[in-house]
Amino acid sequence: MGTLHAWHDTWANVDGTSEPGFFLRFLDMTRGALMQALRADPEGFRQAHGLEQGYRVLDVGCGLGHYSRWLAEIVGAEGRVVGLDNSRLMLEEAQRREEGRSPWLEFVQGDAHWLPFEDATFDVSYANLLLEHLEDPRRALAEMLRVTRPGGTVIVIDNDFENPEMMQTLTPVALRMLQVLRRIFRHGSLARQLPGLFSELGLEEVRVEEVRNAFKKMNPMVEDLFLGVVDRAVAEGQVTPAEGAAHMASMLEHEAEGRFHVAWSTLKVRGRKKAA
Ligand SMILES: C[S@@+](CC[C@H](N)C(=O)[O-])C[C@H]1O[C@@H](n2cnc3c(N)ncnc32)[C@H](O)[C@@H]1O
């Protein structure tokens, strides 16, 4: 995948990168299996996200609208879903896929730091894997809170790179790689700070759910992440190019031998805006 990686600096400005198509493909590669799992249990998703038919829902940083379309199915024709993204290319593709199937779903270009909506417009505001890439996640969260009605729900999901694991954890090179992985996103530890931020901003009934993502095989997302880690570790002088290449090779060897293991957590934080 070359030297273009799905990190915060590129996610923050997809249209300005040398190859925006990479990010569209990346989302399709990584969201397919996740959406399948969600579709297997719509009621579980509805309850976990405080959704009801007829609700107005905002999906901030919606990308290609994988979640927006799913949210639109759940709230139904009496509801309204807005997918917002700052990438025109993402939104054009999201719109093309939608093809007017759910007229209650619309896509809007905008910046998560300055949401173009009146106060209290939505019942639920949702952001999946967005805040960790932003310049000012606190501001974006405050904006989500502002546009949510009193008594409504705010949900933010981000990666937690504080406790990653991999098979080779005990080698000195692997330990240095894990250190780089912790720092590779602008806010790789944001997920842990979210419950505190929710409370500071006045959200109530704050709940945290941890999902451990464990990979037993190399896939395009894990490969991109670790190629990126190697590039960054070499650039920082943490490892030599030969050590980096050997590390990638050893991951593939582990895969061939059936003992591949890479894992990190994703935290879903949910809170309720104080009733008026
Ligand atoms: C990692 S992707 C997640 C996409 C989607 N939430 C999903 O899970 O499929 C991050 C998305 O946030 C968008 N984005 C980045 N910075 C943004 C900003 N300041 N305002 C709005 N969207 C932004 C990117 O264009 C990209 O589509």
The ligand as a Gaussian input file, in Angstrom:
#p B3LYP/6-31G(d) Opt

LIG

0 1
 C      -11.884000       6.508000       9.961000
 S      -13.080000       7.251000       8.952000
 C      -14.580000       6.664000       9.718000
 C      -15.765000       6.693000       8.786000
 C      -17.078000       6.141000       9.355000
 N      -17.424000       6.741000      10.624000
 C      -17.001000       4.635000       9.514000
 O      -16.734000       4.167000      10.622000
 O      -17.156000       3.941000       8.507000
 C      -13.051000       8.961000       9.457000
 C      -13.972000       9.848000       8.611000
 O      -14.001000      11.153000       9.207000
 C      -13.901000      12.134000       8.195000
 N      -13.341000      13.361000       8.811000
 C      -12.053000      13.601000       9.181000
 N      -11.934000      14.826000       9.733000
 C      -13.188000      15.355000       9.739000
 C      -13.736000      16.597000      10.199000
 N      -12.956000      17.543000      10.768000
 N      -15.055000      16.813000      10.068000
 C      -15.870000      15.877000       9.489000
 N      -15.411000      14.687000       9.028000
 C      -14.089000      14.424000       9.152000
 C      -13.027000      11.500000       7.132000
 O      -13.211000      12.103000       5.867000
 C      -13.512000      10.043000       7.177000
 O      -14.568000       9.829000       6.296000

